[in-house]
Amino acid sequence: MDRQKIGANAYASIHIKNPGRGGVFVSASPLAGDIRLEPIDANGVAAEWSLAPGSDPSKLLFFHGGGYCSGSIVSHRGMVTEAGRAAQARMLAVGYRLAPEHPFPAATEDAVLVRTLAIMRRIYRLRGSETAARSALAF
C-alpha cells in the first residue's frame, strides 16, 4: 500500500493486487491527512482500523461493496474514514476474500469470522454495502 499526497491535507491510497494481471485499486475518494490507519489480522482475515482525530472508543464494523468479486479496503477507504469521522468512532474495514480466486463461500466465511471477533470485542456493526455483511449477521 502506498499513500501519495494529492493536496494540502489529502492523500490517495494505492494498492496493487495481482500485479501480473494488472489489478490496481485506487481509493474512490482521497484519504484525509489526519487519518491514522492500522492494518490488523482479524481472526485470520485482513482488516484495517481507521481513526480520525477525536474518535472515541466506539467501534464500527464495515463490509465494503463489490458483489464478492471487486472492491477492497482501499477502494472504500475514503468513504469508511469519513463515516468514522462523522460518527466520531473507530472504523474496522474488512478485506474479505474475493471471487473468482476465492469462490463462494469464502467471503461469507471471512465475514462470519470477523463478526465473531466483533462480538467478542464488542465492536458495533455498521451495515456495509455488501451482502457479506448480511450473511455474517445471519449466523
VEXKE-601024 format. One record per residue: x negated, y, z negated of N, C-alpha, C, O, CB in turn; residue in three letters. Coordinates in steps of 0.1 Angstrom, whole numbers, padded with zeros to 4 digits, always signed. Glycine has a CB too. Layout:
BEGIN
XYZXYZXYZXYZXYZAla;...
//
This chain:
BEGIN
-0009-0012+0000+0000+0000+0000-0009+0012+0000-0020+0012-0006+0010+0000-0012Met;-0005+0023+0007-0012+0035+0008-0003+0047+0006+0008+0046+0012-0020+0036+0021Asp;-0007+0057-0001+0001+0069-0002-0006+0080+0005-0018+0083+0003+0003+0073-0017Arg;+0001+0086+0015-0006+0097+0023+0002+0110+0020+0014+0110+0021-0006+0093+0038Gln;-0006+0120+0017+0000+0133+0014+0006+0139+0027+0000+0139+0038-0010+0143+0008Lys;+0019+0143+0026+0025+0149+0038+0031+0163+0035+0037+0170+0043+0037+0140+0043Ile;+0028+0168+0023+0033+0181+0019+0027+0185+0006+0019+0177+0000+0048+0182+0019Gly;+0031+0196+0000+0025+0201-0012+0027+0191-0023+0018+0189-0031+0032+0214-0016Ala;+0039+0185-0025+0042+0176-0036+0048+0163-0031+0055+0156-0038+0050+0182-0046Asn;+0047+0160-0018+0053+0148-0012+0043+0139-0006+0033+0143+0000+0064+0152-0002Ala;+0046+0126-0007+0037+0116-0002+0046+0106+0006+0057+0103+0003+0029+0108-0013Tyr;+0040+0101+0017+0047+0090+0024+0041+0077+0020+0028+0076+0018+0046+0092+0040Ala;+0048+0067+0018+0043+0054+0014+0042+0045+0027+0052+0044+0034+0052+0047+0003Ser;+0031+0039+0029+0029+0030+0040+0025+0016+0035+0015+0015+0027+0019+0035+0050Ile;+0031+0006+0039+0028-0008+0035+0028-0017+0048+0037-0017+0055+0038-0013+0024His;+0017-0024+0050+0016-0033+0061+0020-0047+0057+0013-0053+0049+0002-0032+0068Ile;+0030-0053+0064+0034-0066+0062+0032-0074+0075+0036-0069+0085+0048-0068+0056Lys;+0026-0085+0075+0023-0093+0087+0016-0085+0097+0022-0083+0108+0037-0099+0092Asn;+0004-0080+0094-0002-0071+0104-0004-0077+0117-0005-0070+0128-0015-0066+0098Pro;-0006-0090+0118-0008-0097+0131+0004-0096+0139+0004-0098+0152-0012-0111+0129Gly;+0016-0095+0133+0029-0094+0141+0033-0079+0142+0044-0077+0147+0039-0102+0134Arg;+0025-0070+0137+0029-0056+0139+0039-0051+0129+0045-0040+0131+0034-0054+0152Gly;+0041-0058+0118+0050-0053+0108+0045-0042+0099+0036-0044+0091+0055-0065+0099Gly;+0051-0030+0100+0047-0019+0092+0059-0013+0086+0069-0010+0093+0039-0008+0100Val;+0059-0011+0073+0071-0005+0066+0067+0009+0062+0056+0011+0056+0075-0013+0054Phe;+0075+0019+0065+0073+0033+0060+0085+0037+0053+0096+0034+0057+0070+0042+0072Val;+0083+0043+0041+0095+0048+0033+0103+0057+0042+0098+0066+0048+0090+0055+0020Ser;+0116+0056+0041+0125+0064+0048+0126+0078+0043+0129+0088+0051+0139+0058+0048Ala;+0122+0081+0031+0121+0094+0025+0108+0095+0018+0103+0086+0012+0133+0097+0016Ser;+0102+0107+0018+0089+0109+0011+0090+0107-0004+0100+0109-0010+0083+0122+0014Pro;+0079+0102-0009+0078+0100-0023+0072+0113-0030+0062+0118-0026+0068+0088-0026Leu;+0079+0118-0040+0075+0130-0046+0062+0127-0054+0060+0116-0059+0086+0135-0057Ala;+0053+0137-0054+0040+0136-0060+0040+0133-0075+0030+0129-0081+0032+0148-0057Gly;+0051+0136-0082+0052+0134-0096+0057+0121-0101+0059+0118-0113+0060+0145-0103Asp;+0060+0112-0091+0065+0098-0095+0053+0089-0097+0043+0089-0090+0074+0093-0083Ile;+0054+0081-0108+0044+0071-0111+0050+0058-0108+0061+0054-0111+0040+0072-0126Arg;+0042+0050-0101+0046+0036-0096+0037+0026-0103+0025+0027-0105+0044+0035-0081Leu;+0044+0015-0108+0037+0004-0115+0042-0009-0109+0053-0014-0112+0040+0004-0130Glu;+0034-0015-0100+0038-0029-0095+0037-0039-0106+0028-0039-0114+0028-0033-0083Pro;+0046-0048-0106+0046-0059-0116+0051-0072-0109+0056-0073-0098+0056-0055-0128Ile;+0048-0083-0117+0053-0096-0113+0066-0098-0122+0064-0099-0134+0042-0107-0115Asp;+0077-0099-0116+0090-0100-0124+0095-0115-0123+0103-0118-0114+0101-0090-0118Ala;+0090-0123-0132+0094-0137-0132+0090-0144-0119+0097-0152-0114+0109-0138-0134Asn;+0078-0140-0113+0074-0146-0101+0078-0139-0088+0075-0144-0077+0078-0160-0100Gly;+0085-0128-0090+0090-0120-0078+0083-0106-0079+0082-0100-0089+0105-0119-0078Val;+0078-0102-0067+0072-0088-0067+0082-0078-0070+0094-0078-0065+0066-0086-0053Ala;+0078-0068-0078+0087-0057-0082+0079-0045-0085+0067-0046-0086+0096-0061-0094Ala;+0086-0034-0086+0079-0021-0089+0087-0012-0098+0098-0009-0094+0075-0014-0075Glu;+0081-0008-0109+0087+0003-0117+0084+0016-0111+0073+0018-0106+0082+0002-0132Trp;+0094+0025-0111+0091+0039-0107+0096+0048-0118+0107+0046-0124+0098+0043-0093Ser;+0087+0057-0122+0090+0066-0133+0089+0080-0129+0078+0084-0125+0081+0062-0145Leu;+0099+0088-0131+0099+0102-0129+0095+0109-0142+0099+0103-0153+0112+0108-0123Ala;+0089+0120-0142+0087+0127-0155+0100+0129-0162+0110+0133-0157+0080+0141-0152Pro;+0100+0127-0175+0111+0129-0184+0121+0117-0184+0131+0118-0190+0119+0141-0179Gly;+0117+0106-0177+0126+0094-0177+0126+0089-0191+0116+0088-0198+0121+0083-0167Ser;+0138+0086-0196+0139+0080-0209+0138+0064-0208+0136+0059-0197+0153+0083-0216Asp;+0138+0057-0219+0135+0043-0218+0146+0035-0211+0145+0023-0209+0134+0037-0232Pro;+0157+0041-0207+0168+0033-0200+0162+0027-0187+0152+0033-0181+0180+0043-0196Ser;+0167+0016-0183+0161+0009-0172+0172+0004-0163+0183-0001-0167+0153-0003-0176Lys;+0170+0007-0150+0180+0003-0140+0173-0007-0130+0162-0005-0126+0186+0015-0132Leu;+0181-0017-0125+0176-0027-0116+0181-0023-0102+0193-0020-0100+0180-0041-0120Leu;+0173-0024-0092+0177-0021-0078+0173-0032-0068+0161-0036-0068+0171-0007-0074Phe;+0183-0036-0060+0180-0046-0049+0182-0038-0036+0193-0032-0034+0190-0058-0050Phe;+0171-0038-0028+0172-0030-0015+0181-0037-0005+0184-0049-0006+0158-0028-0009His;+0186-0029+0005+0194-0034+0015+0185-0040+0027+0173-0040+0026+0203-0023+0021Gly;+0192-0046+0037+0184-0051+0048+0189-0065+0053+0183-0071+0061+0170-0052+0045Gly;+0200-0070+0047+0206-0082+0052+0197-0094+0050+0197-0103+0058+0209-0081+0066Gly;+0189-0094+0040+0180-0106+0037+0169-0107+0047+0161-0117+0045+0188-0118+0036Tyr;+0168-0099+0057+0157-0101+0067+0149-0088+0070+0140-0089+0078+0163-0106+0080Cys;+0152-0077+0064+0144-0065+0066+0145-0056+0053+0153-0059+0044+0149-0057+0078Ser;+0137-0046+0053+0137-0037+0042+0127-0042+0032+0122-0053+0032+0151-0036+0035Gly;+0123-0033+0022+0113-0037+0012+0114-0027+0001+0122-0017+0001+0099-0037+0019Ser;+0105-0029-0009+0104-0019-0020+0100-0006-0013+0104+0005-0017+0094-0024-0030Ile;+0091-0007-0004+0085+0005+0002+0096+0013+0011+0096+0025+0010+0073+0002+0011Val;+0103+0005+0019+0113+0012+0028+0124+0020+0020+0129+0029+0025+0119+0002+0037Ser;+0126+0016+0008+0137+0022+0000+0131+0030-0012+0138+0035-0020+0146+0012-0006His;+0118+0032-0012+0111+0038-0024+0116+0052-0026+0118+0055-0038+0096+0038-0021Arg;+0117+0060-0016+0122+0074-0018+0135+0075-0025+0138+0082-0034+0122+0082-0005Gly;+0144+0066-0020+0158+0066-0025+0158+0061-0039+0165+0067-0048+0167+0057-0016Met;+0151+0050-0042+0150+0045-0055+0145+0054-0065+0150+0056-0076+0142+0032-0055Val;+0134+0061-0062+0127+0070-0071+0136+0082-0074+0136+0087-0086+0114+0074-0066Thr;+0143+0087-0064+0151+0099-0066+0164+0095-0074+0169+0103-0082+0155+0105-0053Glu;+0169+0083-0072+0180+0078-0080+0176+0077-0095+0184+0080-0104+0185+0064-0075Ala;+0164+0072-0097+0159+0072-0111+0157+0085-0117+0160+0087-0129+0145+0064-0111Gly;+0152+0095-0109+0151+0108-0114+0165+0114-0118+0167+0120-0128+0144+0118-0103Arg;+0175+0112-0109+0188+0117-0112+0194+0111-0124+0201+0117-0132+0197+0115-0100Ala;+0192+0098-0126+0197+0090-0138+0189+0092-0150+0192+0088-0161+0198+0076-0134Ala;+0177+0098-0148+0167+0100-0159+0164+0087-0165+0163+0085-0177+0173+0110-0170Gln;+0161+0077-0156+0159+0063-0161+0147+0057-0153+0144+0062-0142+0171+0054-0160Ala;+0141+0047-0158+0131+0039-0151+0138+0030-0141+0149+0025-0145+0122+0031-0161Arg;+0133+0029-0129+0139+0020-0119+0130+0008-0117+0118+0010-0115+0142+0028-0106Met;+0136-0004-0116+0128-0016-0112+0134-0020-0099+0145-0025-0098+0130-0027-0123Leu;+0126-0018-0088+0129-0022-0075+0124-0036-0072+0113-0039-0076+0124-0012-0064Ala;+0132-0045-0066+0129-0059-0064+0125-0061-0050+0132-0057-0040+0141-0068-0068Val;+0114-0068-0048+0109-0072-0035+0111-0087-0032+0102-0094-0031+0094-0069-0033Gly;+0124-0090-0031+0127-0104-0028+0122-0109-0015+0120-0101-0006+0142-0107-0030Tyr;+0120-0122-0013+0116-0128-0001+0126-0127+0010+0138-0127+0008+0112-0143-0003Arg;+0121-0125+0023+0130-0122+0034+0129-0133+0044+0119-0140+0046+0126-0109+0040Leu;+0140-0135+0051+0141-0144+0063+0135-0137+0075+0134-0124+0075+0156-0148+0066Ala;+0130-0143+0085+0130-0158+0087+0119-0165+0080+0119-0178+0080+0130-0161+0102Pro;+0109-0158+0075+0098-0165+0068+0102-0173+0056+0097-0184+0053+0087-0155+0064Glu;+0113-0168+0050+0118-0175+0038+0133-0176+0039+0140-0167+0035+0114-0167+0025His;+0138-0187+0045+0152-0188+0048+0160-0189+0035+0155-0192+0024+0155-0200+0057Pro;+0174-0188+0037+0183-0190+0026+0180-0203+0019+0178-0213+0026+0198-0189+0031Phe;+0180-0203+0006+0185-0193-0004+0174-0186-0011+0175-0181-0022+0193-0200-0014Pro;+0162-0183-0004+0151-0177-0011+0154-0164-0017+0150-0161-0029+0140-0175-0001Ala;+0160-0155-0010+0163-0141-0015+0173-0142-0027+0171-0135-0037+0170-0133-0004Ala;+0183-0151-0027+0192-0153-0038+0185-0159-0050+0187-0154-0061+0203-0162-0034Thr;+0176-0168-0048+0168-0174-0059+0160-0163-0065+0159-0162-0078+0159-0185-0054Glu;+0153-0155-0057+0145-0144-0063+0154-0134-0071+0150-0130-0082+0138-0136-0052Asp;+0165-0131-0066+0174-0122-0072+0179-0127-0086+0179-0120-0096+0187-0119-0064Ala;+0181-0140-0086+0186-0147-0099+0174-0147-0109+0176-0144-0121+0190-0161-0096Val;+0162-0149-0104+0150-0149-0113+0148-0135-0119+0146-0134-0131+0137-0153-0106Leu;+0150-0125-0111+0148-0111-0116+0159-0108-0126+0157-0101-0136+0146-0101-0105Val;+0171-0111-0122+0183-0108-0130+0182-0115-0144+0185-0109-0154+0196-0113-0124Arg;+0176-0127-0144+0174-0134-0157+0164-0127-0165+0166-0125-0177+0169-0149-0154Thr;+0153-0122-0159+0144-0114-0166+0150-0101-0171+0148-0096-0183+0132-0110-0157Leu;+0159-0095-0163+0165-0082-0167+0174-0084-0179+0175-0076-0188+0174-0077-0155Ala;+0181-0095-0180+0190-0098-0191+0181-0100-0204+0185-0095-0214+0198-0111-0189Ile;+0170-0107-0202+0162-0109-0214+0155-0096-0219+0153-0095-0231+0151-0119-0210Met;+0153-0087-0210+0146-0075-0214+0156-0063-0215+0151-0051-0216+0135-0071-0204Arg;+0168-0066-0214+0179-0055-0215+0177-0044-0204+0177-0032-0208+0178-0049-0229Arg;+0175-0048-0192+0175-0039-0181+0189-0038-0175+0195-0048-0172+0164-0043-0170Ile;+0194-0026-0174+0207-0024-0169+0207-0024-0154+0197-0021-0148+0213-0011-0174Tyr;+0218-0029-0148+0218-0030-0134+0224-0018-0127+0233-0011-0131+0226-0043-0130Arg;+0218-0016-0115+0224-0007-0105+0226-0015-0093+0217-0021-0087+0214+0006-0102Leu;+0238-0016-0088+0241-0024-0077+0234-0018-0065+0237-0007-0061+0256-0025-0074Arg;+0225-0026-0059+0218-0021-0047+0227-0022-0034+0239-0026-0036+0206-0029-0045Gly;+0222-0020-0023+0229-0020-0011+0228-0034-0004+0230-0035+0008+0225-0009-0001Ser;+0226-0044-0012+0223-0057-0006+0232-0068-0013+0235-0067-0025+0208-0061-0008Glu;+0235-0078-0005+0243-0089-0011+0235-0097-0021+0241-0103-0029+0246-0098+0001Thr;+0222-0096-0021+0213-0103-0031+0217-0099-0045+0217-0107-0054+0198-0100-0028Ala;+0220-0086-0046+0224-0081-0059+0237-0088-0064+0238-0092-0076+0226-0066-0059Ala;+0246-0089-0055+0259-0095-0059+0257-0110-0061+0263-0116-0070+0270-0093-0048Arg;+0248-0116-0053+0245-0131-0055+0239-0133-0069+0243-0143-0076+0236-0136-0044Ser;+0230-0125-0073+0223-0126-0086+0233-0125-0097+0233-0132-0107+0212-0116-0088Ala;+0243-0116-0096+0252-0113-0106+0263-0124-0107+0269-0126-0117+0259-0100-0104Leu;+0264-0132-0097+0274-0143-0097+0270-0155-0105+0278-0163-0109+0277-0147-0083Ala;+0257-0156-0108+0252-0167-0116+0252-0164-0130+0248-0173-0138+0238-0170-0112Phe;
//
